[in-house]
Amino acid sequence: MAKKKKWSQKVTENSDALDLKEGIFNQRSAKKIADSLKESAERSNRRKSSPLRSAMSMLTFYINRAGILLSKGRRQTLEKAKDELRKDFGKAPKHGK
C-alpha cells in the first residue's frame, strides 16, 4: 500500500501558482533558494499576485509547515532566503536581521 501524502506536501510539489524545482528547499545556499523561487514566480502564468508575493508565500508556507522539525540552522537559511528574495526584487531586507 502506497504511503499517503500530506496535503502540505501536495501543495509544495504541485502548487497552482509556481512550478518549483525539485529539492529547492533543501539547497544550502539562501541565495540559490531565493533565485530559484524568483525564477519560478516570474515564469508562472498561473499566479494571482506579484512574483515577489508568490515566491515569499511559498517560502513562508514551507517554513510554517515544517515547524519544529526544522533545525535552527535550516530555519536560519530559509529566513535568510526571504531577505535574498527581497533583494532580488529590489526591496530592502527586513530591519533588525
PyMOL commands that place a pseudoatom at each C-alpha (Angstrom):
pseudoatom trace, name=CA, resn=MET, resi=1, chain=A, elem=C, hetatm=0, pos=[0.000, 0.000, 0.000]
pseudoatom trace, name=CA, resn=ALA, resi=2, chain=A, elem=C, hetatm=0, pos=[1.398, 3.385, -1.001]
pseudoatom trace, name=CA, resn=LYS, resi=3, chain=A, elem=C, hetatm=0, pos=[2.093, 5.937, 1.701]
pseudoatom trace, name=CA, resn=LYS, resi=4, chain=A, elem=C, hetatm=0, pos=[-0.483, 8.728, 1.665]
pseudoatom trace, name=CA, resn=LYS, resi=5, chain=A, elem=C, hetatm=0, pos=[0.992, 12.188, 1.075]
pseudoatom trace, name=CA, resn=LYS, resi=6, chain=A, elem=C, hetatm=0, pos=[0.081, 15.013, 3.397]
pseudoatom trace, name=CA, resn=TRP, resi=7, chain=A, elem=C, hetatm=0, pos=[-1.837, 17.923, 1.894]
pseudoatom trace, name=CA, resn=SER, resi=8, chain=A, elem=C, hetatm=0, pos=[1.055, 20.285, 2.616]
pseudoatom trace, name=CA, resn=GLN, resi=9, chain=A, elem=C, hetatm=0, pos=[3.441, 18.082, 0.636]
pseudoatom trace, name=CA, resn=LYS, resi=10, chain=A, elem=C, hetatm=0, pos=[0.994, 18.103, -2.270]
pseudoatom trace, name=CA, resn=VAL, resi=11, chain=A, elem=C, hetatm=0, pos=[0.854, 21.910, -2.160]
pseudoatom trace, name=CA, resn=THR, resi=12, chain=A, elem=C, hetatm=0, pos=[4.641, 22.196, -2.141]
pseudoatom trace, name=CA, resn=GLU, resi=13, chain=A, elem=C, hetatm=0, pos=[5.007, 19.741, -5.017]
pseudoatom trace, name=CA, resn=ASN, resi=14, chain=A, elem=C, hetatm=0, pos=[2.005, 20.836, -7.088]
pseudoatom trace, name=CA, resn=SER, resi=15, chain=A, elem=C, hetatm=0, pos=[1.462, 24.491, -6.347]
pseudoatom trace, name=CA, resn=ASP, resi=16, chain=A, elem=C, hetatm=0, pos=[-1.199, 26.114, -8.505]
pseudoatom trace, name=CA, resn=ALA, resi=17, chain=A, elem=C, hetatm=0, pos=[0.920, 29.235, -8.733]
pseudoatom trace, name=CA, resn=LEU, resi=18, chain=A, elem=C, hetatm=0, pos=[4.514, 28.053, -9.066]
pseudoatom trace, name=CA, resn=ASP, resi=19, chain=A, elem=C, hetatm=0, pos=[6.381, 25.182, -10.686]
pseudoatom trace, name=CA, resn=LEU, resi=20, chain=A, elem=C, hetatm=0, pos=[9.198, 24.632, -8.203]
pseudoatom trace, name=CA, resn=LYS, resi=21, chain=A, elem=C, hetatm=0, pos=[12.435, 22.854, -8.951]
pseudoatom trace, name=CA, resn=GLU, resi=22, chain=A, elem=C, hetatm=0, pos=[12.730, 19.563, -7.100]
pseudoatom trace, name=CA, resn=GLY, resi=23, chain=A, elem=C, hetatm=0, pos=[14.613, 19.858, -3.818]
pseudoatom trace, name=CA, resn=ILE, resi=24, chain=A, elem=C, hetatm=0, pos=[14.636, 23.653, -3.847]
pseudoatom trace, name=CA, resn=PHE, resi=25, chain=A, elem=C, hetatm=0, pos=[14.098, 23.942, -0.106]
pseudoatom trace, name=CA, resn=ASN, resi=26, chain=A, elem=C, hetatm=0, pos=[16.973, 21.533, 0.556]
pseudoatom trace, name=CA, resn=GLN, resi=27, chain=A, elem=C, hetatm=0, pos=[19.582, 23.840, -1.003]
pseudoatom trace, name=CA, resn=ARG, resi=28, chain=A, elem=C, hetatm=0, pos=[22.278, 25.003, 1.414]
pseudoatom trace, name=CA, resn=SER, resi=29, chain=A, elem=C, hetatm=0, pos=[22.524, 28.480, -0.058]
pseudoatom trace, name=CA, resn=ALA, resi=30, chain=A, elem=C, hetatm=0, pos=[19.843, 31.052, 0.792]
pseudoatom trace, name=CA, resn=LYS, resi=31, chain=A, elem=C, hetatm=0, pos=[20.757, 32.865, -2.439]
pseudoatom trace, name=CA, resn=LYS, resi=32, chain=A, elem=C, hetatm=0, pos=[20.147, 29.738, -4.552]
pseudoatom trace, name=CA, resn=ILE, resi=33, chain=A, elem=C, hetatm=0, pos=[16.776, 29.176, -2.870]
pseudoatom trace, name=CA, resn=ALA, resi=34, chain=A, elem=C, hetatm=0, pos=[15.772, 32.798, -3.486]
pseudoatom trace, name=CA, resn=ASP, resi=35, chain=A, elem=C, hetatm=0, pos=[16.986, 32.790, -7.081]
pseudoatom trace, name=CA, resn=SER, resi=36, chain=A, elem=C, hetatm=0, pos=[15.072, 29.601, -7.879]
pseudoatom trace, name=CA, resn=LEU, resi=37, chain=A, elem=C, hetatm=0, pos=[11.872, 30.888, -6.260]
pseudoatom trace, name=CA, resn=LYS, resi=38, chain=A, elem=C, hetatm=0, pos=[12.207, 34.178, -8.150]
pseudoatom trace, name=CA, resn=GLU, resi=39, chain=A, elem=C, hetatm=0, pos=[12.687, 32.363, -11.444]
pseudoatom trace, name=CA, resn=SER, resi=40, chain=A, elem=C, hetatm=0, pos=[9.663, 30.129, -10.811]
pseudoatom trace, name=CA, resn=ALA, resi=41, chain=A, elem=C, hetatm=0, pos=[7.472, 33.061, -9.795]
pseudoatom trace, name=CA, resn=GLU, resi=42, chain=A, elem=C, hetatm=0, pos=[8.421, 35.188, -12.794]
pseudoatom trace, name=CA, resn=ARG, resi=43, chain=A, elem=C, hetatm=0, pos=[7.922, 32.283, -15.189]
pseudoatom trace, name=CA, resn=SER, resi=44, chain=A, elem=C, hetatm=0, pos=[4.486, 31.330, -13.833]
pseudoatom trace, name=CA, resn=ASN, resi=45, chain=A, elem=C, hetatm=0, pos=[1.362, 32.247, -15.797]
pseudoatom trace, name=CA, resn=ARG, resi=46, chain=A, elem=C, hetatm=0, pos=[-0.964, 30.973, -13.058]
pseudoatom trace, name=CA, resn=ARG, resi=47, chain=A, elem=C, hetatm=0, pos=[-0.008, 33.094, -10.076]
pseudoatom trace, name=CA, resn=LYS, resi=48, chain=A, elem=C, hetatm=0, pos=[-2.601, 35.521, -8.775]
pseudoatom trace, name=CA, resn=SER, resi=49, chain=A, elem=C, hetatm=0, pos=[-0.327, 38.122, -7.200]
pseudoatom trace, name=CA, resn=SER, resi=50, chain=A, elem=C, hetatm=0, pos=[3.070, 39.680, -7.864]
pseudoatom trace, name=CA, resn=PRO, resi=51, chain=A, elem=C, hetatm=0, pos=[6.094, 37.426, -8.354]
pseudoatom trace, name=CA, resn=LEU, resi=52, chain=A, elem=C, hetatm=0, pos=[7.572, 38.599, -5.035]
pseudoatom trace, name=CA, resn=ARG, resi=53, chain=A, elem=C, hetatm=0, pos=[4.395, 37.827, -3.099]
pseudoatom trace, name=CA, resn=SER, resi=54, chain=A, elem=C, hetatm=0, pos=[4.006, 34.432, -4.744]
pseudoatom trace, name=CA, resn=ALA, resi=55, chain=A, elem=C, hetatm=0, pos=[7.609, 33.434, -4.055]
pseudoatom trace, name=CA, resn=MET, resi=56, chain=A, elem=C, hetatm=0, pos=[7.515, 34.761, -0.494]
pseudoatom trace, name=CA, resn=SER, resi=57, chain=A, elem=C, hetatm=0, pos=[4.219, 32.981, 0.175]
pseudoatom trace, name=CA, resn=MET, resi=58, chain=A, elem=C, hetatm=0, pos=[5.623, 29.646, -0.954]
pseudoatom trace, name=CA, resn=LEU, resi=59, chain=A, elem=C, hetatm=0, pos=[8.743, 30.084, 1.190]
pseudoatom trace, name=CA, resn=THR, resi=60, chain=A, elem=C, hetatm=0, pos=[6.730, 31.122, 4.246]
pseudoatom trace, name=CA, resn=PHE, resi=61, chain=A, elem=C, hetatm=0, pos=[4.326, 28.234, 3.684]
pseudoatom trace, name=CA, resn=TYR, resi=62, chain=A, elem=C, hetatm=0, pos=[7.216, 25.771, 3.652]
pseudoatom trace, name=CA, resn=ILE, resi=63, chain=A, elem=C, hetatm=0, pos=[8.754, 27.227, 6.828]
pseudoatom trace, name=CA, resn=ASN, resi=64, chain=A, elem=C, hetatm=0, pos=[5.438, 27.203, 8.665]
pseudoatom trace, name=CA, resn=ARG, resi=65, chain=A, elem=C, hetatm=0, pos=[4.543, 23.655, 7.640]
pseudoatom trace, name=CA, resn=ALA, resi=66, chain=A, elem=C, hetatm=0, pos=[7.955, 22.296, 8.629]
pseudoatom trace, name=CA, resn=GLY, resi=67, chain=A, elem=C, hetatm=0, pos=[7.547, 23.939, 12.046]
pseudoatom trace, name=CA, resn=ILE, resi=68, chain=A, elem=C, hetatm=0, pos=[9.575, 22.425, 14.846]
pseudoatom trace, name=CA, resn=LEU, resi=69, chain=A, elem=C, hetatm=0, pos=[11.032, 19.806, 12.533]
pseudoatom trace, name=CA, resn=LEU, resi=70, chain=A, elem=C, hetatm=0, pos=[13.388, 22.428, 11.055]
pseudoatom trace, name=CA, resn=SER, resi=71, chain=A, elem=C, hetatm=0, pos=[16.793, 22.618, 12.658]
pseudoatom trace, name=CA, resn=LYS, resi=72, chain=A, elem=C, hetatm=0, pos=[17.938, 26.016, 13.856]
pseudoatom trace, name=CA, resn=GLY, resi=73, chain=A, elem=C, hetatm=0, pos=[20.486, 26.243, 11.030]
pseudoatom trace, name=CA, resn=ARG, resi=74, chain=A, elem=C, hetatm=0, pos=[17.968, 25.220, 8.372]
pseudoatom trace, name=CA, resn=ARG, resi=75, chain=A, elem=C, hetatm=0, pos=[15.441, 27.780, 9.623]
pseudoatom trace, name=CA, resn=GLN, resi=76, chain=A, elem=C, hetatm=0, pos=[18.136, 30.479, 9.546]
pseudoatom trace, name=CA, resn=THR, resi=77, chain=A, elem=C, hetatm=0, pos=[18.990, 29.615, 5.943]
pseudoatom trace, name=CA, resn=LEU, resi=78, chain=A, elem=C, hetatm=0, pos=[15.336, 29.759, 4.910]
pseudoatom trace, name=CA, resn=GLU, resi=79, chain=A, elem=C, hetatm=0, pos=[14.774, 33.045, 6.768]
pseudoatom trace, name=CA, resn=LYS, resi=80, chain=A, elem=C, hetatm=0, pos=[17.871, 34.470, 5.059]
pseudoatom trace, name=CA, resn=ALA, resi=81, chain=A, elem=C, hetatm=0, pos=[16.349, 33.358, 1.737]
pseudoatom trace, name=CA, resn=LYS, resi=82, chain=A, elem=C, hetatm=0, pos=[13.465, 35.772, 2.461]
pseudoatom trace, name=CA, resn=ASP, resi=83, chain=A, elem=C, hetatm=0, pos=[15.932, 38.659, 2.641]
pseudoatom trace, name=CA, resn=GLU, resi=84, chain=A, elem=C, hetatm=0, pos=[17.642, 37.434, -0.532]
pseudoatom trace, name=CA, resn=LEU, resi=85, chain=A, elem=C, hetatm=0, pos=[14.252, 37.340, -2.279]
pseudoatom trace, name=CA, resn=ARG, resi=86, chain=A, elem=C, hetatm=0, pos=[13.540, 40.900, -1.215]
pseudoatom trace, name=CA, resn=LYS, resi=87, chain=A, elem=C, hetatm=0, pos=[16.949, 41.979, -2.567]
pseudoatom trace, name=CA, resn=ASP, resi=88, chain=A, elem=C, hetatm=0, pos=[16.344, 40.099, -5.836]
pseudoatom trace, name=CA, resn=PHE, resi=89, chain=A, elem=C, hetatm=0, pos=[13.136, 42.070, -6.318]
pseudoatom trace, name=CA, resn=GLY, resi=90, chain=A, elem=C, hetatm=0, pos=[14.733, 45.404, -5.404]
pseudoatom trace, name=CA, resn=LYS, resi=91, chain=A, elem=C, hetatm=0, pos=[13.214, 45.651, -1.921]
pseudoatom trace, name=CA, resn=ALA, resi=92, chain=A, elem=C, hetatm=0, pos=[15.054, 46.372, 1.306]
pseudoatom trace, name=CA, resn=PRO, resi=93, chain=A, elem=C, hetatm=0, pos=[15.617, 43.438, 3.666]
pseudoatom trace, name=CA, resn=LYS, resi=94, chain=A, elem=C, hetatm=0, pos=[13.624, 43.465, 6.904]
pseudoatom trace, name=CA, resn=HIS, resi=95, chain=A, elem=C, hetatm=0, pos=[15.159, 45.627, 9.623]
pseudoatom trace, name=CA, resn=GLY, resi=96, chain=A, elem=C, hetatm=0, pos=[16.772, 44.002, 12.628]
pseudoatom trace, name=CA, resn=LYS, resi=97, chain=A, elem=C, hetatm=0, pos=[18.163, 40.988, 10.802]
for i in range(1, 97): cmd.bond("trace and resi %d" % i, "trace and resi %d" % (i + 1))
show_as sticks, trace
zoom trace
